[in-house]
Amino acid sequence: MNRLTTSQGEFDLARYPENPRDPLRAWDAADEYLLRRLEGEDGSEPVRPSGTVAVVGDRWGALTTALAARRPVQITDSYLARQATRANLARNGADPDSVQVLSVRDTPPARIDLLLVRVPKSLALLEDQLHRLAPAVHAGTVVIGTGMVKEIHTSTLKLFERIIGPTRTSLAVKKARLIFSTPDPALPRTPSPWPYRYELPGDVGVLSGRTVTNHAGIFCAERLDIGTRFFLKHLPERTGPDRVVDLGCGNGVVGTAAALANPDASVVFTDESYQAVASAEATFRDNTGPDAEAEFLVGDGTAGVPPASVDLVLSNPPFHSHQAVTDATARNMFYGARAALRQGGELWVVGNRHLGYHTQLRRIFGNCVTVAGDPKFVVLRAVKR
């Protein structure tokens, strides 16, 4: 846990799930820059319009917690961000229920007077968010984005310009920038181009030639990522009434492949991204019969799965948390998978060879074997004994 000191006050903040050994803070220079700008610490007028304040993409609730007195509406694609926000509000004496927290799939407020946007890693997610929010923006709305310099590109600014209105950036401070966009009511309000659907290649087993649905923000939203493509070629061949978890399901192609290969299996799709779980459900429904059953859970790994209830867990874990490279997410997923598995149940993982997941799996499960590999990827299997 660390303390953020701003003109709004001092706030003890932590990521979620909280881990005292995690060296990463719950905010960065981009959050600090935006908060200073709102208070006029750069010599400009403080930004205090009356009306609805919307905070979009707040990664761990730092912005929402600092602005809790304004009773903002938070809009996020991340279950973990929602939980972090509630925990940080409570930790700093604010009522978590005083802040309305929406997912990006919920209907946004009908009118927004101050729109604060933490620029996401995914340009597609930003595009989708701006399209969804544009009808709520009016000529008097103050729109400010924030992000680290490496996150803000010409394409980022063009999106604000095309969907919101004339856009400019600030000078860089501590490698962070602000984006100022002036709403243009004359701009046409067009629908979001997302979700995107594409046909899978012909060499991925039971899913060959089938259609995948990707909502904005999903990893490799416009094509099948090469790690998952390798995984699909080496999935376990099982029959019978297995209970299978597609852990960190993304667009759901892995769990859908497991369901098609073994119609007697029941599959649970879980991810911390609302967009991912919506994508997985669409992919599954489009590629299985009307009687096919599956569960779709937005949450923290296997937290929504009863302990010792699963026969097989399949996972292609992320190794980034926003822009930071970390194995913490994968490690938490491995521990969660072990808890969810029955005795004799198996975890199958695909990962970049250099990540060394085999070391972690041996530590957590006491065993690990390599099922398949190429110069870039390995598929690993660990058994709960």
C-alpha positions in Angstrom: 0.0 0.0 0.0 1.2 3.5 -0.8 0.0 7.0 0.0 -1.0 9.5 -2.8 -0.7 13.1 -1.7 -2.8 15.6 -3.8 -4.6 18.9 -3.3 -7.7 16.7 -2.8 -6.1 15.1 0.2 -3.9 12.1 1.2 -5.1 8.7 0.2 -3.8 5.2 1.1 -4.2 3.2 -2.0 -3.7 -0.5 -3.1 -4.2 -2.6 -6.1 -6.6 -5.6 -6.0 -6.2 -8.3 -5.0 -4.0 -6.7 -2.4 -0.5 -8.1 -2.1 2.0 -6.5 0.3 4.9 -7.8 -1.9 3.6 -6.3 -5.1 6.0 -3.4 -5.9 3.5 -1.7 -8.3 1.5 1.3 -7.1 -2.2 1.9 -7.5 -1.6 5.1 -9.4 1.0 6.8 -11.6 2.2 10.2 -12.9 -0.8 10.4 -15.3 -3.3 10.2 -12.5 -1.3 12.8 -10.5 -1.1 15.1 -13.5 -4.9 15.0 -14.0 -5.7 15.6 -10.4 -3.3 18.6 -10.3 -5.0 20.0 -13.4 -8.4 19.8 -11.9 -7.3 21.9 -8.9 -5.6 24.5 -11.2 -2.1 23.8 -9.8 -0.7 24.5 -13.3 -1.9 28.1 -13.0 -5.1 27.5 -14.9 -8.6 27.8 -13.5 -9.8 24.9 -11.4 -12.1 22.5 -13.2 -15.3 22.3 -11.1 -18.3 22.2 -13.4 -21.6 21.3 -11.7 -23.4 18.2 -12.8 -22.3 14.6 -13.5 -18.7 13.6 -13.3 -17.7 10.4 -15.2 -14.4 8.7 -14.6 -13.6 6.3 -17.4 -10.9 3.6 -17.2 -9.6 4.4 -13.7 -7.2 1.5 -13.3 -7.2 1.0 -9.5 -9.6 3.6 -8.3 -7.1 6.3 -7.5 -9.0 9.0 -9.5 -12.4 8.0 -8.2 -11.2 7.9 -4.6 -9.5 11.3 -4.8 -12.7 12.7 -6.4 -15.2 10.9 -4.1 -16.5 14.2 -2.8 -17.9 14.9 -6.3 -19.7 11.6 -6.3 -18.4 10.5 -9.7 -19.7 7.7 -11.9 -16.9 5.3 -12.6 -17.0 3.3 -15.9 -14.6 0.4 -16.3 -14.1 -2.9 -18.2 -12.2 -4.4 -15.2 -13.7 -6.3 -12.3 -10.4 -5.9 -10.5 -10.6 -2.1 -10.9 -14.2 -2.1 -9.5 -13.1 -4.1 -6.5 -10.0 -2.0 -6.0 -12.1 1.2 -6.2 -14.6 0.0 -3.5 -11.7 -1.1 -1.2 -9.8 2.1 -1.7 -12.9 4.2 -1.0 -13.6 2.3 2.2 -10.0 2.5 3.2 -10.1 6.3 3.0 -13.3 6.8 4.8 -15.7 7.2 1.9 -18.8 5.1 1.5 -18.3 2.8 -1.5 -22.0 3.0 -2.3 -21.7 6.7 -2.7 -20.0 6.1 -6.1 -21.9 4.5 -8.9 -19.7 2.0 -10.6 -20.7 0.9 -14.1 -19.1 -1.6 -16.5 -18.4 -0.5 -20.1 -21.3 -2.7 -21.1 -23.8 -0.8 -18.9 -25.8 2.2 -20.2 -23.7 5.3 -19.4 -25.3 8.4 -17.8 -27.6 10.4 -20.1 -25.7 13.6 -19.5 -22.0 14.1 -18.5 -20.7 17.5 -17.5 -17.1 16.5 -16.7 -15.6 13.5 -18.6 -12.2 12.2 -17.4 -10.7 9.4 -19.5 -7.7 7.3 -18.4 -6.4 6.3 -21.9 -6.5 2.5 -22.1 -3.8 0.3 -23.6 -6.3 -0.8 -26.3 -7.1 1.8 -28.9 -10.1 -0.2 -29.9 -11.5 0.0 -26.3 -11.0 3.8 -26.4 -12.9 4.0 -29.7 -15.8 2.0 -28.4 -15.9 4.0 -25.1 -15.9 7.3 -26.9 -18.7 6.2 -29.2 -20.8 5.1 -26.3 -20.2 8.3 -24.3 -20.5 10.8 -27.1 -24.3 11.1 -26.9 -24.0 12.2 -23.2 -21.5 14.9 -24.0 -22.8 18.4 -24.7 -21.2 21.7 -25.7 -20.4 22.6 -22.1 -18.8 19.3 -21.1 -15.2 19.5 -20.0 -13.3 16.5 -21.5 -9.9 15.7 -20.2 -7.9 12.5 -20.9 -4.7 11.4 -19.2 -2.0 8.8 -19.9 1.7 8.2 -20.0 3.5 9.6 -23.0 4.0 6.0 -24.4 0.2 5.5 -24.2 -0.8 8.6 -26.2 -0.2 8.5 -29.9 -1.4 10.4 -32.9 -4.1 7.8 -33.4 -5.3 8.4 -29.9 -5.7 12.1 -30.5 -7.5 11.4 -33.9 -10.1 9.3 -32.1 -10.9 12.1 -29.7 -11.0 14.6 -32.6 -13.2 12.4 -34.7 -15.7 11.4 -32.0 -15.7 14.2 -29.5 -14.3 17.4 -31.2 -11.1 19.6 -31.5 -8.3 18.1 -29.5 -4.9 19.2 -28.2 -2.4 17.9 -25.7 -0.4 19.3 -22.8 3.3 19.4 -22.3 4.7 16.2 -20.8 5.3 16.2 -17.1 7.0 13.2 -15.5 6.4 11.3 -18.8 2.7 11.9 -18.6 0.4 14.0 -20.8 -3.1 15.4 -20.7 -5.6 15.5 -23.6 -8.1 18.3 -23.9 -11.0 17.8 -26.2 -13.7 20.3 -26.9 -17.1 18.8 -27.7 -18.5 19.6 -31.2 -22.3 19.1 -31.2 -22.2 19.2 -35.0 -20.2 16.0 -35.3 -22.4 13.0 -36.4 -23.1 10.5 -33.7 -22.2 7.2 -35.3 -22.5 3.8 -33.6 -19.4 1.9 -32.4 -17.9 -0.4 -35.1 -17.5 -3.0 -32.4 -17.8 -6.0 -31.9 -15.6 -7.4 -34.7 -16.1 -10.9 -36.1 -13.7 -12.9 -38.1 -13.2 -16.5 -39.4 -10.6 -18.7 -37.8 -7.9 -20.3 -39.9 -8.2 -23.8 -41.2 -5.5 -25.4 -39.0 -6.9 -25.0 -35.5 -8.7 -28.3 -35.0 -12.3 -28.4 -34.2 -12.7 -24.6 -34.5 -11.2 -24.4 -38.0 -13.2 -22.0 -40.2 -15.6 -21.0 -37.4 -16.4 -17.4 -36.5 -15.1 -15.6 -33.4 -16.6 -12.5 -31.8 -14.4 -9.9 -30.2 -15.7 -6.9 -28.3 -13.4 -3.9 -28.1 -10.4 -4.3 -25.8 -9.9 -8.0 -26.2 -6.3 -9.0 -26.7 -5.6 -9.5 -30.5 -9.1 -8.4 -31.2 -8.7 -8.5 -35.0 -7.0 -11.8 -35.4 -6.2 -15.0 -33.5 -3.1 -14.5 -31.4 -0.3 -16.9 -32.1 -0.1 -18.3 -28.6 -3.8 -19.3 -28.6 -3.4 -20.7 -32.1 -0.6 -22.9 -30.9 -2.7 -24.0 -27.8 -5.7 -24.9 -30.0 -3.5 -27.4 -31.8 -2.4 -29.2 -28.6 -5.5 -29.2 -26.4 -6.1 -32.4 -24.3 -8.3 -35.0 -26.0 -10.8 -36.0 -23.3 -14.3 -37.5 -23.2 -17.0 -37.7 -20.6 -18.7 -35.3 -18.3 -15.7 -33.2 -17.5 -16.1 -29.8 -15.8 -13.8 -27.5 -17.6 -12.7 -23.9 -16.9 -11.4 -21.5 -19.6 -9.4 -19.3 -17.2 -8.8 -15.8 -18.5 -11.1 -16.7 -21.4 -10.7 -13.7 -23.6 -12.9 -14.3 -26.7 -13.6 -17.9 -25.5 -12.1 -19.8 -28.4 -10.3 -22.2 -26.0 -13.3 -23.1 -24.0 -15.5 -23.3 -27.1 -13.0 -25.7 -28.7 -13.1 -27.9 -25.5 -16.9 -27.9 -25.6 -17.1 -28.9 -29.3 -14.4 -31.6 -28.9 -16.3 -33.1 -25.9 -20.0 -32.4 -26.0 -20.5 -34.1 -22.6 -18.3 -31.5 -20.9 -19.6 -28.4 -19.1 -17.5 -25.3 -19.5 -17.1 -22.3 -17.3 -15.7 -19.2 -19.0 -14.2 -16.7 -16.6 -12.3 -13.4 -17.0 -11.9 -10.1 -15.1 -12.9 -8.2 -18.3 -16.6 -7.6 -19.0 -15.8 -7.3 -22.7 -14.0 -10.6 -22.7 -16.8 -12.5 -21.0 -19.3 -11.0 -23.5 -17.1 -12.0 -26.3 -16.7 -15.5 -25.0 -20.5 -15.9 -24.6 -21.1 -14.7 -28.2 -18.4 -17.0 -29.6 -19.8 -20.0 -27.7 -23.4 -19.3 -28.7 -22.5 -18.9 -32.3 -20.6 -22.2 -32.5 -22.6 -24.6 -30.4 -26.1 -26.0 -30.6 -29.0 -24.3 -28.8 -28.9 -26.9 -26.0 -25.3 -26.4 -25.2 -24.7 -25.2 -21.6 -22.0 -23.1 -20.2 -21.3 -20.6 -17.4 -20.0 -17.1 -17.9 -18.4 -15.4 -14.9 -16.8 -12.0 -14.6 -14.5 -12.1 -11.6 -11.1 -12.6 -10.1 -9.8 -15.8 -11.6 -11.5 -18.9 -10.2 -13.0 -17.1 -7.2 -16.5 -17.8 -8.5 -15.8 -21.5 -9.0 -16.4 -23.9 -6.0 -13.2 -25.5 -4.6 -12.3 -29.0 -5.8 -15.1 -29.0 -8.4 -13.2 -29.0 -11.7 -11.5 -31.6 -13.8 -9.6 -29.4 -16.3 -8.4 -25.8 -16.4 -7.2 -24.3 -19.6 -5.4 -21.0 -19.6 -3.3 -18.6 -21.7 -2.4 -16.1 -18.9 -1.5 -12.5 -19.5 1.9 -11.3 -18.5 1.1 -7.6 -18.5 -0.9 -5.5 -16.0 -1.7 -2.5 -18.2 1.8 -1.4 -19.3 3.7 -3.2 -16.6 5.3 -6.6 -17.2 4.5 -8.9 -14.3 4.0 -12.5 -13.6 1.8 -11.8 -10.6 -1.5 -12.3 -12.5 -0.4 -15.7 -13.9 0.8 -16.8 -10.5 -2.5 -15.9 -8.9 -4.3 -17.8 -11.7 -2.2 -20.9 -11.1 -3.0 -20.9 -7.3 -6.6 -20.4 -8.1 -6.6 -23.2 -10.6 -5.1 -25.6 -8.1 -7.8 -24.7 -5.6 -10.6 -25.2 -8.1 -9.3 -28.6 -9.3 -10.3 -32.0 -7.9 -7.6 -34.5 -7.0 -6.2 -35.7 -10.3 -7.5 -32.7 -12.1 -5.2 -31.0 -14.6 -4.1 -27.4 -15.5 -3.0 -26.9 -19.1 -1.2 -23.6 -19.8 0.3 -22.0 -22.9 2.9 -19.3 -22.5 6.0 -17.7 -24.0 8.9 -20.0 -23.4 11.0 -17.3 -21.8 8.4 -16.7 -19.0 9.4 -19.9 -17.2 6.0 -20.9 -16.1 7.2 -24.4 -15.5 9.2 -23.2 -12.5 6.1 -21.7 -10.9 3.9 -24.7 -11.7 6.4 -27.1 -10.1 6.4 -24.9 -7.0 2.6 -24.7 -6.8 1.6 -28.2 -8.0 4.8 -30.2 -7.3 4.9 -31.3 -10.9 4.9 -30.0 -14.5 5.5 -31.6 -17.9 5.9 -30.1 -21.3 3.2 -31.3 -23.7 4.3 -29.4 -26.8 6.7 -26.6 -27.7 8.1 -24.5 -30.5 10.9 -21.9 -30.5 8.4 -19.3 -29.0 5.7 -21.2 -27.0 5.3 -24.1 -24.7 2.2 -26.0 -23.6 2.5 -27.2 -20.0 0.5 -29.6 -17.9 0.3 -29.8 -14.1 -1.7 -32.3 -12.1 -3.3 -31.8 -8.7 -2.1 -34.7 -6.5 
